[in-house]
């Protein structure tokens, strides 16, 4: 089972959707990814979730997991289209203002592939991608290249 996580700017434009959809399809068909994990804070996360949901219509073995940087009660319903949620154990004591960054860092160490939208702007996306490049064996696909 191979896992792919998404990292991108919260204000990513709608115009990247087709590139994102192509990247998801490539990760499924060429790399054997079956599990996708995405957050829900910002435009890029919404676009990524939508792309995986669209791909799931043709690839029934694919799952979409919601990364939760804050605790979610077991009886709280998942957003439509998600198959499950993940709340990393080590986030229980992290201050709320740092939780999203820490959850993203956790995922970069617990996935096989990253699909990123890093347009080179200073911020958490750029920092996370820089850190992820140091993880041995992690494959990174930046859909912002050549835009």
C-alpha positions as MATLAB code, in Angstrom:
seq = 'XXXXXXXXXXXXXXXXXXXXXXXXXXXXXXXXXXXXXXXXXXXXXXXXXXXXXXXXXXXXXXXXXXXXXXXXXXXXXXXXXXXXXXXXXXXXXXXXXXXXXXXXXXXXXXXXXXXXXXXXXXXXXXXXXXXXXXXXXXXXXXXXXXX';
ca = [
       0.000    0.000    0.000;
       1.562    3.275   -1.134;
       0.561    6.644    0.290;
       0.613   10.109   -1.241;
       0.232   13.370    0.664;
      -0.481   16.870   -0.661;
       1.228   20.119    0.352;
       0.431   23.438   -1.267;
      -0.303   27.112   -0.908;
      -3.665   27.837    0.686;
      -4.426   30.349   -2.057;
      -3.621   28.055   -4.989;
      -5.547   29.066   -8.118;
      -8.333   26.958   -9.617;
      -6.303   26.921  -12.847;
      -3.988   24.214  -11.445;
      -6.816   21.678  -11.117;
      -6.134   19.824  -14.385;
      -2.437   19.479  -13.513;
      -3.413   18.199  -10.091;
      -5.853   15.687  -11.565;
      -3.176   14.466  -13.991;
      -0.697   14.080  -11.129;
      -3.190   12.030   -9.101;
      -3.906    9.807  -12.090;
      -0.159    9.329  -12.720;
       0.451    8.390   -9.087;
      -2.310    5.777   -9.246;
      -1.472    4.235  -12.611;
       2.319    4.549  -12.725;
       3.381    4.456   -9.070;
       0.686    2.227   -7.575;
      -0.575    4.724   -5.009;
      -3.811    3.592   -3.391;
      -4.018    5.908   -0.378;
      -4.172    9.679   -0.565;
      -4.080   11.950    2.477;
      -5.107   15.602    2.377;
      -5.833   18.377    4.846;
      -8.743   20.773    4.613;
      -7.278   24.215    5.071;
      -7.153   26.292    1.942;
      -7.690   26.175   -1.765;
      -4.975   23.637   -2.554;
      -6.376   21.094   -0.094;
      -9.873   21.508   -1.561;
      -8.553   21.068   -5.096;
      -6.504   18.022   -4.103;
      -9.471   16.367   -2.377;
     -11.659   17.056   -5.421;
      -9.055   15.520   -7.761;
      -8.821   12.336   -5.696;
     -12.616   12.094   -5.451;
     -12.820   12.349   -9.228;
     -10.117    9.691   -9.655;
     -11.968    7.389   -7.230;
     -14.818    7.190   -9.735;
     -12.508    5.227  -12.063;
     -10.190    3.587   -9.510;
     -12.296    1.874   -6.870;
      -9.302    0.683   -4.844;
      -8.254    4.276   -4.013;
      -8.988    5.808   -0.625;
      -8.981    9.410    0.588;
      -8.063   10.201    4.187;
      -8.543   13.534    5.925;
      -5.537   14.687    7.955;
      -6.795   16.193   11.196;
      -4.377   18.548   12.963;
      -6.937   18.987   15.744;
      -8.720   16.234   17.623;
     -11.965   15.033   16.036;
     -14.608   13.232   18.070;
     -15.385    9.707   16.831;
     -19.013   10.638   16.240;
     -18.178   13.766   14.210;
     -19.099   13.031   10.580;
     -16.445   13.111    7.878;
     -16.886   15.474    4.952;
     -18.435   13.811    1.898;
     -16.012   11.826   -0.235;
     -13.543   10.935    2.541;
     -13.009    7.319    3.594;
     -11.428    8.015    6.969;
      -9.451   10.455    9.049;
      -6.019   10.537   10.636;
      -5.068   12.359   13.813;
      -1.344   11.790   14.495;
      -0.782   10.747   18.126;
       2.057   13.164   18.706;
      -0.229   16.177   18.076;
      -2.128   15.887   21.348;
       0.228   18.263   23.153;
       1.057   20.605   20.254;
      -0.274   24.182   20.599;
      -3.135   24.857   18.186;
      -1.184   27.521   16.255;
       1.490   24.953   15.349;
      -0.762   21.934   14.772;
      -1.200   22.211   10.993;
       2.532   22.548   10.381;
       3.295   19.606   12.680;
       0.609   17.441   11.076;
       2.101   18.196    7.655;
       5.599   17.376    8.938;
       4.282   14.094   10.342;
       2.842   13.150    6.953;
       6.040   13.956    5.053;
       7.705   11.293    7.194;
       4.870    8.781    6.787;
       4.184    8.785    3.052;
       5.859    7.526   -0.095;
       4.977   10.402   -2.421;
       4.216   14.105   -2.197;
       2.236   16.098   -4.703;
       3.019   19.732   -4.009;
       2.139   23.138   -5.316;
       5.219   25.143   -4.380;
       5.334   28.327   -6.413;
       8.485   29.482   -4.608;
       6.837   31.876   -2.190;
       8.181   32.188    1.321;
       5.995   30.332    3.805;
       5.195   26.971    5.322;
       4.759   25.239    1.959;
       8.250   26.194    0.850;
       9.711   25.200    4.235;
       7.954   21.819    4.229;
       9.049   21.029    0.684;
      12.631   21.993    1.539;
      12.534   19.685    4.582;
      10.882   16.896    2.593;
      13.668   16.936   -0.012;
      15.999   15.695    2.739;
      13.920   12.579    3.419;
      15.572    9.617    1.787;
      13.355    7.850   -0.755;
      10.477   10.349   -0.693;
       9.406   11.243   -4.226;
       8.145   14.803   -4.759;
       6.075   15.999   -7.715;
       5.815   19.812   -7.820;
       2.949   20.721  -10.139;
       3.923   24.406   -9.993;
       6.984   23.789  -12.170;
       6.717   24.993  -15.737;
       3.498   26.936  -15.154;
];
